[in-house]
Structures are given as C-alpha cells and as structure tokens.
C-alpha cells in the first residue's frame, strides 16, 4: 500500500512539474512578442514565481530519489511554433493575455482535479498543489486586466 501511495505521489509531482514547465515555456515563448514593458514585467514575475513553486516540486521529488522530468523536445517545439503562429498575426497585449489565460485556466483545472482525486497524498504535496492553483487564480485576475 505504501508503494502505491509513493507512486501516486510521484505521478502527481511529475504532473505538476510538467504543468509548471509548460507555463514557464509559454511565458518564454511570448516574451519576445511583448512590447509593453509593464506587461513584460508581469510575465517575468509570473515566470519567477512558477520557478519558485517548481523548486518545491523538485525538492519533493528528490525525497523519492526521483529526478524531475523534462518536457519532451517535440512538445516544447510544438508549443513554440504555436505561440509564434498565434503572435505573428496578432501580437497585441490583449491577444497575448488571452493566450496566457487559456493556458492558465488549463493549469487550474488540472491542479484542482489532482487535488480532488488524490486525497491520500501528503500534506506537503497538497500544499504545493494548492499554492500552484491559488497562484494561477491570482494570475487570471492580473491577466484579465489586459484583455
């Protein structure tokens, strides 16, 4: 039973790791299209906060002697291409904020599902998941101002 719980915990941490890295990659991919310095600073701040949460996830994975997984190269490349295509025709702040909102909403949904469907995880992992979801909800409120 303990092994199942550990595997579940590792799977959740890996999913969280993946979601955070996807968000960080998305921010990195749109930054070059952002011309507004204030909006760019907001995105950089979000990137840094995601990185702080990612460090907590990585430390938790290390407790299980696991190395955090990298996003598959193809997934990273496809994300980059998608952002470039989406910002080529419209690189307005409103459009970029909308793109970021869509990704952030997906992260919130995934995080809440992980919380609701895994009540047996450790309090530490639960706290990191809650922190991730709460922070993304804050990001939504900030990004909505730019629509």
C-alpha positions in Angstrom: 0.0 0.0 0.0 2.9 2.4 0.8 4.4 1.8 -2.6 1.1 2.7 -4.3 0.9 5.9 -2.3 4.5 6.7 -3.2 3.8 6.1 -6.9 0.7 8.2 -6.8 2.6 11.0 -5.1 5.4 10.8 -7.7 2.9 10.8 -10.5 1.2 13.9 -9.1 4.5 15.7 -8.6 5.5 14.8 -12.2 2.2 16.2 -13.5 2.7 19.4 -11.5 6.3 19.6 -12.8 5.0 19.2 -16.3 2.3 21.9 -15.9 4.7 24.4 -14.4 7.3 23.9 -17.1 4.7 24.3 -19.8 3.6 27.6 -18.2 7.2 28.7 -18.0 7.9 27.7 -21.6 4.8 29.6 -22.7 5.9 32.7 -21.0 9.4 32.4 -22.5 7.9 31.9 -25.9 5.7 35.0 -25.8 8.1 37.4 -24.2 9.8 38.4 -27.4 6.5 39.4 -28.8 5.6 41.6 -25.9 6.4 45.2 -26.5 4.8 46.7 -23.4 7.3 46.9 -20.5 4.7 46.7 -17.7 3.1 43.6 -19.2 6.6 42.1 -19.8 7.4 42.6 -16.1 4.2 40.9 -15.1 5.1 37.9 -17.2 8.6 37.8 -15.9 7.2 37.9 -12.3 4.9 35.0 -13.1 7.8 33.1 -14.6 9.9 33.6 -11.4 7.0 32.6 -9.2 6.4 29.4 -11.2 10.1 28.7 -10.8 9.8 29.0 -7.0 7.0 26.5 -7.0 8.9 24.3 -9.4 11.8 24.2 -7.0 9.4 22.9 -4.2 8.2 20.2 -6.6 11.7 19.2 -7.4 12.7 19.0 -3.7 9.7 16.8 -3.1 10.6 14.5 -6.0 14.1 14.2 -4.6 12.7 12.8 -1.4 11.6 9.8 -3.5 15.0 9.7 -5.2 13.4 10.9 -8.5 14.8 13.4 -11.0 12.3 15.9 -12.3 11.3 15.1 -15.9 11.9 17.4 -18.7 9.2 18.2 -21.2 9.6 16.2 -24.4 11.5 18.1 -27.0 8.7 17.7 -29.6 6.1 19.2 -27.1 8.4 22.1 -26.4 8.9 22.7 -30.1 5.2 22.5 -30.9 4.4 24.9 -28.1 7.0 27.4 -29.5 5.6 27.1 -33.1 2.0 27.5 -31.8 3.0 30.7 -30.0 4.8 32.1 -33.0 1.9 31.4 -35.3 -0.6 32.9 -32.8 1.5 36.1 -32.3 2.5 36.6 -35.9 -0.9 37.7 -36.9 -1.7 39.5 -33.6 0.9 40.4 -31.0 -1.3 42.8 -29.1 -1.2 42.7 -25.3 -4.9 41.6 -25.4 -4.3 38.7 -27.6 -1.2 37.5 -25.6 -3.1 37.9 -22.4 -5.9 35.8 -23.8 -3.4 33.1 -24.8 -1.9 33.1 -21.4 -5.3 33.0 -19.7 -6.3 29.9 -21.7 -3.1 28.1 -20.6 -3.5 29.3 -17.0 -7.1 28.0 -17.0 -6.0 24.6 -18.1 -3.4 24.6 -15.3 -6.1 25.4 -12.7 -8.4 22.7 -14.0 -5.6 20.1 -13.9 -4.4 21.2 -10.4 -7.9 21.1 -9.0 -8.6 17.6 -10.5 -5.3 16.4 -8.9 -6.4 17.8 -5.5 -9.9 16.3 -5.7 -8.9 12.9 -7.0 -5.9 12.3 -4.7 -6.9 12.9 -1.1 -4.3 10.4 0.2 -1.3 12.5 -0.8 1.0 14.1 1.7 0.1 17.4 3.2 3.3 18.8 1.7 2.3 17.9 -1.9 -1.2 19.1 -1.2 0.1 22.4 -0.1 2.3 22.8 -3.2 -0.7 21.9 -5.4 -2.9 24.4 -3.6 -0.1 27.0 -3.9 0.1 26.4 -7.6 -3.7 26.6 -8.1 -4.0 29.7 -5.9 -1.2 31.5 -7.7 -2.7 30.7 -11.1 -6.0 32.1 -9.9 -4.1 35.3 -9.0 -2.6 35.3 -12.4 -6.0 35.1 -14.0 -7.1 38.3 -12.2 -4.0 40.1 -13.3 -4.2 38.9 -16.9 -7.9 39.8 -17.3 -7.0 43.4 -16.9 -5.1 43.2 -20.2 -7.9 41.8 -22.3 
